C-alpha cells in the first residue's frame, strides 16, 4: 500500500460508511483494482480506519451520548447479535472479504430492496415535529431486532447501515430515526471489529511498521473529515428523498463489476 492508495481508500471509507451502499464492498473493489486486497495490512487498514467514522458520529451527536444509561444499554443489546455471529462466522467472513463477485451480487440484490423499501414503509414517515430523542423511542426488543438485521452486513456488499436502517423501519421507525440509531450502533460495532482485527493481526505474528502506523493515523483523519460531511448529507437527503437513488447506484455498480469481471478482466484478490 502506498500513500495515494491510503488517501483514496480513506476517502471511500468516509463517504460510504454511513450510506446504504456498503463501505466494505467499495473498499474490496478499490483494493482489488489496486492489486492489494489480499495483503494482510490492507485488510487491517480497511477495518481500523472505521475509527474515524466512529469519531465523526461522536462529534456530531455528542449530546446524545450524555443522556442516560438506558441509551447505552439499548446500544449494548443491539450490539450483542454482531458479537455472537461475528465470532461464530469469523473464518467464513475472512473468505467473503476476498470475493468481489459476492460484493457485486449483494450490491444488486440490496439495490433492488432499496428501490422498493420506501413503498413498503410509507406509513413510517408521519413525523412529529416535536419528536423526542431517539433513546426514548426504541425499546430493548426493537434494539435487539435491529441488531439482528445489522448482522446481514457480514456478507460484503450488504451495507451495515442499510441493513440496520431497514431493520429499524420494520419496527415502525421513520427513516431519520432509524438512520440515527444505525449511526449510534456503528460506534460499538466498529470499535469491536477494529479491536478484534488488531488482536488477530498481532496474534498472527505481524508487527506494524512506523510507516504503517502513520498510514493508519492518516486514514482515520481523512475518514473522520469525510464521514462528517457524508452523515450530514445522508440524513438530509434520506429524510426528503428516501432510498431509491442509492438502490439504482448499487444495481449499476454491481452490474458494472460483473461485466468487467466476465468480459474485461477477472476481479480477483491478488
C-alpha positions in Angstrom: 0.0 0.0 0.0 1.3 3.4 -0.9 0.3 6.9 0.2 -2.1 7.6 -2.8 -3.9 4.3 -2.1 -4.2 5.2 1.6 -5.8 8.5 0.8 -8.2 7.0 -1.8 -9.3 4.1 0.5 -9.8 6.5 3.4 -12.0 8.8 1.3 -14.0 5.9 0.1 -14.5 4.7 3.7 -15.6 8.1 4.9 -18.1 8.6 2.1 -19.6 5.1 2.2 -19.6 4.0 5.8 -22.9 5.6 6.7 -24.5 5.4 3.2 -26.5 2.2 2.4 -24.1 1.3 -0.4 -21.6 -0.9 1.6 -18.3 0.6 2.6 -16.7 -2.8 2.9 -17.8 -3.7 -0.6 -16.4 -0.5 -2.0 -13.1 -1.0 -0.2 -12.8 -4.5 -1.5 -13.5 -3.3 -5.1 -11.0 -0.5 -4.8 -8.2 -2.5 -3.2 -8.8 -5.3 -5.8 -8.2 -2.8 -8.6 -5.1 -1.6 -6.9 -4.0 -5.3 -6.5 -3.5 -5.1 -2.7 -6.8 -6.7 -1.5 -5.1 -9.9 -0.4 -2.5 -8.1 1.7 -2.8 -8.6 5.5 -2.1 -4.9 6.2 -4.7 -3.8 3.7 -7.4 -5.9 5.4 -6.4 -4.4 8.7 -6.3 -0.9 7.3 -9.9 -1.1 5.9 -11.2 -2.1 9.3 -9.1 0.2 11.5 -9.9 3.4 9.6 -13.6 2.9 10.6 -12.5 4.5 13.9 -12.5 7.8 12.0 -16.2 7.2 11.2 -16.9 6.4 14.9 -15.4 9.8 15.9 -17.5 11.5 13.3 -20.7 10.2 14.9 -19.4 11.2 18.4 -18.6 14.7 17.1 -22.0 15.2 15.5 -24.2 13.6 18.2 -22.1 14.0 21.3 -25.1 15.3 23.3 -26.9 12.0 22.7 -24.1 10.1 24.4 -24.6 12.0 27.7 -28.4 11.5 28.1 -28.9 8.3 30.1 -27.6 4.9 31.0 -30.6 3.5 29.2 -29.2 4.8 25.9 -26.0 2.7 26.3 -27.9 -0.4 27.5 -30.0 -0.3 24.3 -26.9 0.0 22.2 -25.4 -2.9 24.0 -28.4 -5.1 23.4 -28.4 -4.2 19.7 -24.6 -4.9 19.6 -24.9 -8.4 21.0 -26.0 -10.3 17.8 -22.9 -8.9 16.0 -20.7 -10.3 18.7 -22.3 -13.7 18.6 -22.4 -14.1 14.8 -19.1 -12.3 14.3 -17.3 -14.9 16.5 -19.3 -17.8 15.0 -18.7 -16.9 11.4 -15.3 -15.3 11.7 -13.5 -17.7 9.4 -16.2 -17.5 6.7 -16.2 -13.7 6.8 -12.5 -13.6 6.1 -13.2 -15.7 2.9 -16.1 -13.5 1.9 -13.9 -10.4 2.2 -11.8 -11.7 -0.7 -14.6 -12.0 -3.2 -15.5 -9.0 -5.4 -18.2 -11.2 -7.1 -20.0 -11.7 -3.8 -19.9 -7.9 -3.4 -21.3 -7.4 -6.9 -24.2 -9.8 -6.4 -25.1 -8.5 -3.0 -24.9 -4.9 -4.3 -27.5 -5.8 -6.9 -29.8 -7.6 -4.5 -29.6 -4.8 -1.9 -30.2 -2.2 -4.6 -33.5 -3.9 -5.6 -34.6 -3.9 -1.9 -33.7 -0.2 -1.6 -35.8 0.7 -4.6 -38.8 -0.9 -3.0 -38.3 -0.1 0.7 -39.8 3.4 0.6 -43.1 2.0 -0.7 -43.1 -0.8 1.9 -42.8 1.6 4.8 -44.7 4.7 3.7 -46.7 4.9 7.0 -43.5 5.3 9.0 -42.9 8.8 7.6 -45.6 10.5 9.7 -43.1 12.6 11.8 -43.9 14.5 14.9 -42.1 17.9 14.7 -41.5 17.6 18.5 -40.0 14.2 18.1 -38.4 13.0 21.3 -34.8 11.9 21.5 -34.2 8.5 20.0 -33.4 6.6 23.1 -37.0 7.1 24.4 -38.5 5.8 21.1 -36.7 2.5 20.9 -37.3 -0.3 23.3 -35.0 -3.2 24.1 -36.8 -5.7 21.9 -36.6 -3.2 19.0 -32.9 -2.7 19.6 -32.3 -6.4 19.6 -34.2 -6.9 16.3 -32.2 -4.1 14.7 -29.0 -5.8 15.9 -30.0 -9.0 14.1 -30.6 -7.1 10.9 -27.2 -5.5 11.2 -25.6 -9.0 11.1 -26.7 -9.3 7.5 -23.8 -6.9 6.7 -21.3 -9.6 7.5 -21.9 -10.5 3.8 -19.7 -7.9 1.9 -21.8 -5.6 -0.2 -24.8 -5.8 2.0 -24.2 -2.5 3.9 -24.3 -2.3 7.7 -26.1 1.0 7.7 -28.6 -0.1 5.1 -29.4 -3.4 6.9 -29.8 -1.7 10.3 -31.8 1.2 8.9 -34.2 -1.2 7.2 -34.3 -3.2 10.4 -35.4 -0.1 12.3 -38.1 0.7 9.7 -39.5 -2.8 10.1 -40.1 -1.8 13.7 -42.1 1.3 12.5 -39.3 3.8 12.9 -39.2 6.6 10.4 -36.2 6.9 8.1 -34.4 9.6 10.1 -34.8 7.9 13.4 -33.7 4.5 12.0 -30.7 6.1 10.4 -29.6 7.9 13.5 -29.9 4.7 15.6 -27.8 2.9 12.9 -25.1 5.6 13.3 -25.1 5.2 17.1 -25.0 1.4 16.8 -21.9 1.8 14.5 -19.9 3.0 17.4 -19.7 -0.2 19.5 -19.9 -2.4 16.3 -16.9 -0.8 14.6 -14.9 -0.4 17.8 -15.4 -4.1 18.4 -14.5 -5.1 14.9 -11.4 -2.9 15.0 -10.2 -4.3 18.3 -10.8 -7.9 17.1 -8.9 -7.2 13.9 -5.9 -5.6 15.7 -5.8 -8.5 18.1 -5.8 -11.1 15.3 -3.2 -9.2 13.4 -0.7 -9.2 16.3 -1.7 -12.7 17.4 -0.7 -14.0 13.9 2.8 -12.6 14.4 2.5 -9.4 12.4 4.0 -6.1 13.7 3.1 -2.6 12.4 6.0 -0.6 11.0 6.3 3.1 11.5 5.0 3.8 8.0 2.0 1.5 8.6 1.2 3.3 11.8 1.3 6.6 10.0 -0.9 5.3 7.3 -3.5 4.2 9.9 -3.4 7.6 11.6 -3.7 9.4 8.2 -6.5 7.1 7.1 -8.5 7.8 10.3 -8.1 11.5 10.0 -9.3 11.5 6.4 -12.2 9.1 7.0 -13.3 11.3 10.0 -13.5 14.5 8.0 -15.2 12.9 5.0 -17.6 11.0 7.2 -18.7 14.2 8.9 -19.8 15.6 5.6 -21.4 12.3 4.4 -23.5 11.9 7.6 -24.9 15.4 7.2 -25.7 14.9 3.6 -27.3 11.5 4.1 -29.6 12.5 6.9 -30.9 15.5 5.0 -31.2 13.6 1.7 -32.8 10.5 3.2 -35.4 12.4 5.1 -36.6 14.2 2.0 -36.0 11.7 -0.8 -35.7 8.1 0.5 -33.6 5.3 -0.7 -34.3 4.9 -4.5 -31.1 6.8 -5.7 -28.9 4.5 -3.6 -30.7 1.5 -4.9 -30.1 2.4 -8.5 -26.5 3.2 -7.8 -26.0 -0.2 -6.2 -27.5 -2.0 -9.1 -25.5 0.0 -11.6 -22.2 -0.6 -9.8 -22.9 -4.3 -9.3 -23.7 -4.9 -13.0 -20.6 -2.9 -14.0 -18.5 -5.2 -11.8 -19.9 -8.3 -13.3 -19.4 -7.0 -16.8 -15.8 -6.1 -16.0 -15.2 -9.5 -14.4 -16.6 -11.6 -17.2 -15.8 -9.5 -20.3 -12.8 -7.3 -19.4 -10.6 -8.9 -16.7 -11.3 -11.2 -13.8 -11.7 -9.4 -10.5 -9.6 -11.5 -8.1 -7.7 -10.8 -4.9 -4.0 -10.5 -5.6 
